[in-house]
Amino acid sequence: MNAITQHQGRVLLSVEAADLRVLTDALATLPNHEVQAVLANLKKSMACARNDGEVVDAWADGASVQVRVITVWGDPVDMGSDEARDLAAKILAAAKAAD
């Protein structure tokens, strides 16, 4: 498991299958309600996952706008014009919500 980048308490990890098994085994030791909370947060953070390894999303967090456009390989995310317009609309909506 390698940390790719860290910012404001969040870490982007590169995880191999063996590392993922260790993490899931660790989750299995938690009480069910804690596991459900972890899974709910994971599902929320990946709600806009597009293709394998790509995440594209924008949202308001208080008075700031958060934009996440990443691939697991560190490459730019390829988008068609409609996808780019959809992302632009999300960013504008988040900016309005942050005002």
PLY file of the C-alpha trace (Angstrom):
ply
format ascii 1.0
element vertex 99
property float x
property float y
property float z
element edge 98
property int vertex1
property int vertex2
end_header
0.00 0.00 0.00
1.46 3.36 -1.05
0.28 6.85 -0.18
-0.03 8.83 -3.41
-0.92 12.19 -1.87
-2.28 13.62 1.37
-4.31 16.77 1.90
-6.40 17.99 4.85
-6.55 14.64 6.60
-7.35 12.62 3.46
-4.94 10.16 1.88
-5.09 8.79 -1.67
-3.76 5.24 -1.59
-2.57 2.78 -4.18
-3.69 -0.58 -2.81
-2.78 -4.07 -3.99
-5.23 -6.96 -3.64
-3.35 -8.38 -0.62
-3.56 -5.00 1.14
-7.27 -4.81 0.42
-7.76 -8.25 1.98
-5.98 -7.06 5.13
-8.25 -4.01 5.29
-11.41 -6.08 4.82
-10.25 -8.54 7.47
-9.73 -5.61 9.83
-13.24 -4.33 9.05
-14.62 -7.77 9.88
-13.39 -7.35 13.47
-15.52 -4.22 14.03
-19.05 -4.30 15.42
-21.67 -4.40 12.63
-22.88 -0.80 13.13
-19.32 0.52 12.74
-18.78 -1.54 9.59
-22.03 -0.18 8.15
-20.89 3.39 8.87
-17.53 2.80 7.15
-19.25 1.22 4.13
-21.79 4.05 3.92
-19.00 6.64 3.86
-17.13 4.65 1.22
-20.26 4.33 -0.91
-20.90 8.08 -0.60
-17.33 8.96 -1.60
-17.50 6.68 -4.64
-21.07 7.54 -5.64
-19.95 9.22 -8.85
-17.45 6.58 -9.93
-17.51 6.32 -13.71
-15.28 3.72 -15.30
-12.99 1.45 -13.31
-10.47 3.68 -11.62
-12.11 7.05 -12.38
-13.99 9.38 -10.04
-15.61 12.63 -11.20
-17.61 14.75 -8.75
-18.14 18.27 -7.39
-19.92 19.45 -4.24
-20.13 22.27 -1.70
-18.43 21.83 1.67
-19.46 24.78 3.74
-18.22 27.88 1.96
-15.82 25.99 -0.31
-16.27 24.01 -3.51
-14.76 20.54 -3.69
-13.94 19.00 -7.08
-12.67 15.44 -7.47
-11.49 14.28 -10.90
-8.97 11.48 -10.54
-7.83 8.18 -11.98
-5.96 5.52 -10.07
-3.14 5.86 -12.59
-2.66 9.61 -12.10
-3.76 10.34 -15.66
-6.27 13.00 -16.68
-9.86 11.76 -16.89
-11.05 11.61 -20.50
-14.53 13.08 -20.93
-16.84 13.64 -23.81
-18.35 17.09 -24.28
-21.60 16.08 -22.54
-19.67 14.71 -19.54
-17.62 17.90 -19.35
-20.80 20.01 -19.41
-22.30 17.82 -16.67
-19.20 18.35 -14.51
-19.27 22.09 -15.20
-22.92 22.19 -14.12
-22.06 20.33 -10.90
-19.24 22.78 -10.18
-21.50 25.78 -10.78
-24.22 24.26 -8.57
-21.67 23.63 -5.82
-20.40 27.22 -6.13
-23.98 28.51 -5.76
-24.53 26.27 -2.72
-21.27 27.49 -1.17
-22.27 31.18 -1.49
0 1
1 2
2 3
3 4
4 5
5 6
6 7
7 8
8 9
9 10
10 11
11 12
12 13
13 14
14 15
15 16
16 17
17 18
18 19
19 20
20 21
21 22
22 23
23 24
24 25
25 26
26 27
27 28
28 29
29 30
30 31
31 32
32 33
33 34
34 35
35 36
36 37
37 38
38 39
39 40
40 41
41 42
42 43
43 44
44 45
45 46
46 47
47 48
48 49
49 50
50 51
51 52
52 53
53 54
54 55
55 56
56 57
57 58
58 59
59 60
60 61
61 62
62 63
63 64
64 65
65 66
66 67
67 68
68 69
69 70
70 71
71 72
72 73
73 74
74 75
75 76
76 77
77 78
78 79
79 80
80 81
81 82
82 83
83 84
84 85
85 86
86 87
87 88
88 89
89 90
90 91
91 92
92 93
93 94
94 95
95 96
96 97
97 98
